[in-house]
Amino acid sequence: MDENRNEIILEEIMVEYGNDLVRLAFNYVKDKETAKDVVQNSFIKCYKNLDDFRNESSLKTWLYRITINESKDYLRSWHHRKVQAKSFVQETAKSILPSAEDKVIKESENQEIRQLIFSLPKSYREVIFLYYYKSLIMDEIVEVTGLNISTVKTRLRRGKQKLKIMMEEASIYEE
């Protein structure tokens, strides 16, 4: 592909997936500005490797994989930096909820649920986030995480069980 075509494709990708990728990176790095930096690095990597994209997966899952890898690389290089999940929830509550109406109606409960999700172990949190917040199907989660399907299903099931117990203890969920 020529450079001009790659620039056009990159611009379209940035518009279509930019916000989703920032939220995805945010799930890992827990800081809005850092998440934006990670996504910017992901777009640079995408641009440099666009000609090598083999269409073996969807462009969306390829971008998610790049962003997850960039996020993990960042965390490995800055492992001593820790951001509390509580500040993450406070800073991003606005961007996670789709509309002002939803925000007003369910803000308190959603904030508590998000806080509980982000207190789950990373292996469960990652799968739950991709499944519920990013609406990925199991096969896409397998592609994005590099895990096998049974591991994804197990982590999702165990994560939901842990989350249910935590919600019952916090009086958010009642059967």
C-alpha positions as CSV (number, residue, x, y, z in Angstrom):
1,M,0.0,0.0,0.0
2,D,1.1,3.5,-0.6
3,E,1.8,5.9,2.3
4,N,-1.2,8.2,1.4
5,R,-3.6,5.2,1.5
6,N,-2.2,4.1,4.9
7,E,-2.7,7.6,6.3
8,I,-6.3,7.6,5.2
9,I,-6.9,4.1,6.7
10,L,-5.2,5.2,9.9
11,E,-7.3,8.3,10.2
12,E,-10.5,6.2,9.7
13,I,-9.3,3.7,12.3
14,M,-8.5,6.4,14.8
15,V,-12.0,7.9,14.4
16,E,-13.8,4.5,14.6
17,Y,-11.8,2.8,17.4
18,G,-10.0,5.6,19.3
19,N,-12.3,6.0,22.2
20,D,-12.8,2.3,22.6
21,L,-9.0,1.7,22.6
22,V,-8.5,4.4,25.2
23,R,-11.0,2.7,27.5
24,L,-9.4,-0.6,26.9
25,A,-5.9,0.7,27.7
26,F,-7.4,2.5,30.7
27,N,-8.5,-0.9,32.0
28,Y,-4.9,-1.8,32.3
29,V,-3.0,1.4,33.1
30,K,-5.7,3.0,35.3
31,D,-4.7,6.5,34.2
32,K,-6.5,8.5,31.5
33,E,-3.5,10.3,30.1
34,T,-1.3,7.2,30.2
35,A,-4.1,5.3,28.4
36,K,-4.1,8.0,25.7
37,D,-0.3,7.7,25.3
38,V,-0.6,3.9,25.1
39,V,-3.2,4.2,22.3
40,Q,-1.1,6.7,20.5
41,N,1.8,4.2,20.5
42,S,-0.7,1.6,19.4
43,F,-1.7,3.7,16.4
44,I,2.0,4.3,15.5
45,K,2.6,0.5,15.6
46,C,-0.5,-0.1,13.6
47,Y,0.6,2.5,10.9
48,K,4.0,1.0,10.7
49,N,2.6,-2.6,10.4
50,L,-0.5,-1.9,8.3
51,D,1.1,-3.4,5.2
52,D,1.8,-6.6,7.2
53,F,-1.8,-7.0,8.4
54,R,-2.9,-10.4,7.0
55,N,-6.7,-10.3,7.5
56,E,-6.5,-13.4,9.6
57,S,-8.6,-11.6,12.2
58,S,-10.7,-8.6,12.1
59,L,-9.0,-5.2,12.2
60,K,-10.8,-4.5,15.5
61,T,-9.3,-7.6,17.2
62,W,-5.9,-6.8,15.7
63,L,-6.0,-3.2,17.2
64,Y,-7.2,-4.6,20.5
65,R,-4.3,-7.0,20.6
66,I,-1.8,-4.2,19.8
67,T,-3.3,-2.0,22.5
68,I,-3.3,-4.8,25.1
69,N,0.3,-5.6,24.3
70,E,1.3,-1.9,24.5
71,S,-0.6,-1.6,27.8
72,K,1.2,-4.7,29.2
73,D,4.6,-3.3,28.0
74,Y,3.9,-0.1,29.8
75,L,2.9,-1.9,33.0
76,R,6.1,-4.0,32.8
77,S,8.2,-0.9,32.4
78,W,6.4,1.1,35.1
79,H,5.4,-1.8,37.4
80,H,6.2,0.3,40.5
81,R,3.4,2.8,39.6
82,K,0.1,1.9,41.0
83,V,-3.1,3.8,40.6
84,Q,-6.0,3.1,42.9
85,A,-9.2,1.7,41.2
86,K,-11.2,4.3,43.1
87,S,-9.6,7.3,41.4
88,F,-10.0,5.5,38.1
89,V,-13.7,5.1,38.7
90,Q,-14.1,8.8,39.7
91,E,-12.1,10.1,36.6
92,T,-13.8,7.9,34.1
93,A,-17.4,7.5,35.3
94,K,-18.5,10.1,32.7
95,S,-16.8,8.4,29.8
96,I,-18.0,4.9,30.5
97,L,-21.7,5.7,30.7
98,P,-23.3,6.3,27.3
99,S,-25.7,9.2,28.1
100,A,-26.4,11.8,30.7
101,E,-29.8,10.1,31.4
102,D,-28.2,6.8,32.2
103,K,-25.6,8.5,34.3
104,V,-28.3,10.2,36.4
105,I,-30.4,7.1,36.8
106,K,-27.7,4.5,37.6
107,E,-24.6,6.4,38.5
108,S,-24.3,5.2,42.1
109,E,-25.0,1.5,41.4
110,N,-22.8,1.5,38.3
111,Q,-20.0,3.2,40.1
112,E,-20.1,0.5,42.8
113,I,-20.2,-2.3,40.3
114,R,-17.3,-0.9,38.3
115,Q,-15.3,-0.5,41.5
116,L,-16.0,-4.1,42.4
117,I,-15.0,-5.2,38.8
118,F,-11.7,-3.3,39.1
119,S,-11.0,-5.0,42.4
120,L,-11.2,-8.4,40.8
121,P,-7.9,-10.2,40.0
122,K,-6.6,-9.0,36.7
123,S,-7.2,-12.3,34.9
124,Y,-10.9,-12.2,35.7
125,R,-11.2,-8.4,35.3
126,E,-9.7,-8.6,31.8
127,V,-12.2,-11.2,30.5
128,I,-15.2,-9.6,32.1
129,F,-14.2,-6.1,30.8
130,L,-13.8,-7.4,27.2
131,Y,-17.0,-9.5,27.4
132,Y,-19.4,-7.0,29.0
133,Y,-17.9,-3.5,28.4
134,K,-16.4,-4.1,24.9
135,S,-19.1,-6.7,23.8
136,L,-16.6,-9.1,22.4
137,I,-17.7,-12.6,21.7
138,M,-15.7,-15.6,23.1
139,D,-13.7,-16.1,19.9
140,E,-12.7,-12.5,19.8
141,I,-11.6,-12.6,23.5
142,V,-9.5,-15.7,22.6
143,E,-7.8,-13.8,19.8
144,V,-7.3,-10.6,21.8
145,T,-5.9,-12.3,25.0
146,G,-4.1,-15.2,23.4
147,L,-5.8,-17.6,25.8
148,N,-7.6,-20.8,24.8
149,I,-11.4,-20.9,24.8
150,S,-11.8,-23.0,27.9
151,T,-9.6,-20.7,29.9
152,V,-11.7,-17.7,28.8
153,K,-14.9,-19.5,29.7
154,T,-13.5,-20.5,33.1
155,R,-12.2,-17.0,33.9
156,L,-15.5,-15.5,32.9
157,R,-17.5,-17.9,35.0
158,R,-15.2,-17.6,38.0
159,G,-15.1,-13.8,37.6
160,K,-18.9,-13.6,37.5
161,Q,-19.1,-15.8,40.6
162,K,-16.7,-13.7,42.5
163,L,-18.4,-10.5,41.4
164,K,-21.8,-11.9,42.4
165,I,-20.5,-12.7,45.9
166,M,-18.9,-9.2,46.2
167,M,-22.2,-7.6,45.0
168,E,-24.2,-9.5,47.6
169,E,-21.8,-8.4,50.3
170,A,-22.1,-4.8,49.1
171,S,-26.0,-5.2,49.0
172,I,-26.0,-4.4,45.3
173,Y,-27.3,-7.7,44.1
174,E,-30.2,-9.6,45.6
175,E,-31.8,-12.8,44.4
